[in-house]
Amino acid sequence: MMTPSRSQRLRRGKAPSEGFSLIELLVAMAVFLIIGSVSFTLFSKHQALLSEEQMTVGLNIGLRNALAQVQLDVVNAGNGLNVGGTNIPAWPVGVTIINSDPTPEQCFQAATFNEAGALISLPVYYAACFDQLNVVVVDPNTPPIHSCAATGCSLVTSAGATTTLNGQPPPPYTASQIYGNFHAGDKVLFVQSCSASGGHAAANSSGCMFTTAILAGVGAVNTSAPGCAAGCVNLTFNSTLVGGGNNASNDPLGMTTNAPAAVLTDQYGPGDWVVRLLPITYKVDATHVDSTNEPDPQLIRTQAGVANALMDQVIGFKVGAALWNNANTSTFQYNYNAASYSTGFDPPGTNAYQYNLIRSVRVSIIGRTEPNPTNPYRNLFDQGPYQIRGNSIIVDPRNLTMNND
């Protein structure tokens, strides 16, 4: 009889593996499903929180970028308005502000909900809810031209529906070099030179009288007008009102539409100037909608007819100003009513909208994250399903503060 080998004895002594029972398998699957369900639920919630945080971060970055661009523009307000070597640094209307003071109903339509509290429609903001900021700067590539060329000539900006001028540029420029810089729709500033014959300072102002207009056609060269044998720049513009005032269509910047008569004139001579402006306008397009056709108010920056959206989902844009009056006292509180910009020497309600008194500007923007109608969150600002953030800056335009000492 053969004796079993050691390996055979070991194999016979090893119990066979029975694996998991059905009950054990079901319990393991149940535990796995519970843990997996909890994990995915937590992951889903954290994913939503992460997405919300990312949108909030994006909103904060958008606010900072938009305000940085505003600051860059406003600090240079009035740049180039020292025309013809005339020292009038405290005069320029470098900033104009169109304030709004709407009722809540004029500002926005509140969100609507059904009986169960579910969102039906988002809040809708209207144009009346937002201010408008205009930054007045001169085209650095176009020198100012005189308002007329002949000795003793005069230009009346209120003559007829349109008015034509023939002005000489200062040496060494020639009319043929710069006439092509003027285009239909350009905004031009007429300003009296205080040092020129007949020029004089505006009442209650440190600068000279002025008006504005919009060109009705492209520039040309004229050699046949009086005083223009060497060539003058020929410009046709939409006439101003008598006295130098304007309606909004001829002055969308608001420099003259409400300005006191004492700072305006429609009379200009050979020593006065016509300046091509390159103004920058900040306003909110409240009619803009996003790709899903939901309201998406945008802050728009426009210069030279080119509009760029700086920020989406803007629900607040306000602009205030600190003023400097002839008594050399500063009102450090920011004024959000341009109709009250006056020297303080004038009777209440008169000589308002004196934008040359602006010495500091405060710009505030309120934005929201992308609306999410399925989100149960409601903010306390307008009860919308989104986060709200706001920021503001204060800018002292360097060209408007040179004579503050």
Buried (B, 14 or more C-beta within 10 A) or exposed (E): EEEEEEEEEEEEEEEEEEEEEEEEEEEEEEEEEEEEEEEEEEEEEEEEEEEBEEBBEBBBEBBEEBBEBBBEBBBBBBBBBBBBEBEBBBBBBBBBBBBBEEEEEEBBBBBEEEEEEEBEEBBBBBBBBBBBBBBBBBBEEBBBBBBBBBEEBEBBBBEEEEBBBBBBBEEEBBBEBBBEBBEEEBBBBBBBBBEBEBBEBBEBBBBBBBBBBBBBBBBBBBEEBEBBEEBBBBBBBBBBBEBBBBEEEBBBBBBBBBBBEBBBBBBBBBBBBBBBBBBBBBBBBBEBEEEEEBBBBBBBBBBEEEEEBBBBBBBBBBBBBBBBBEEEEEBEEBBBEBEBBBBEEBEEEEBBBBBBBBBBBBBBBBBBBBBBBEBEEBEEBBBBBBBBBBBBBEBBBBBBBBBEE
